[in-house]
Amino acid sequence: MFEDLLHRLLALLVALVLHEYAHAWVATRLGDPTPRATGRLTLNPLAHLDPIGLIMLWIFRFGWAKPVQINPYFFRNQRQGMILVSLAGPVMNIIIALLGLIALRYVGYRGFWGILLQWIVLYDVLLAVFNLIPIPPLDGSKVLFGMLPARFGHIATALEGYGWVILLIAIYVGVIGAILYPLANGLLNILNGIVAMLL
C-alpha cells in the first residue's frame, strides 16, 4: 500500500513540476523575467505545487499546480509567445510520457522502477490531454484564444472570468471524462507506435 502511494506521488511530482517548469523556461527564453523573479524557474516541487490541485489530481485525476506568472508584454510577439508558453507544459508531459515508454522497454513492467514508470506515463498523458482542452484556465484555451483574430478578444476575456465554473461543471457532469479518456488512449497508442518504430 505504501509503495503504491509512493509511486503515485513521485509520478505526480514528475508530471506537475516539469509541466510548470516548461512554462517558466519557455517564457524566460522568450524574454520574460517574471518566472525567474517569482521563483518558478526551478525544479523544486515546493515552488510549483498547489495542495488542493495535487489532492484533486490524486483522487479524481483532474488537478492542477500553481500557474506560472508571466508577462506577455516582454515577448517580441505577444500572441505567438502566449501560444508557445501555453503549449510548453503539455508538450513537456508528452515528451516525458514518450521517454517513460522507452524506458519501460528496458526496465520492464515489474519492480519499483517499472511500476513507477507506468504511473509516470499515465499521469503525463492525462495531464497533457487535460491541459489541451480549450476551457479557461487550461493551456488549451490560451492556445485557442491566441490563434483567434483579435476581434474575439472580448469573448476570451469574458470566458476567462467564468472558466473555473465551466470547467468544474464539465467535470461534474462527465463531459471532461468523456473527452479526456478517449483522447488520452489515442495519444498513448500514438506514443506506443512511435516507440515501436524507434526500437
Secondary structure, DSSP 4 states (H G I P E B T S, - for coil): -HHHHHHHHHHHHHHHHHHHHHHHHHHHHTT--HHHHTT-SS--HHHH--HHHHHHHHHHS----PPPP--GGGSSSHHHHHHHHHHHHHHHHHHHHHHHHHHHHHH-SSHHHHHHHHHHHHHHHHHHHHHHSSSTTSHHHHHHHHHS-GGGHHHHHHHHHTHHHHHHHHHHTTHHHHHHHHHHHHHHHHHHHHHHHH-
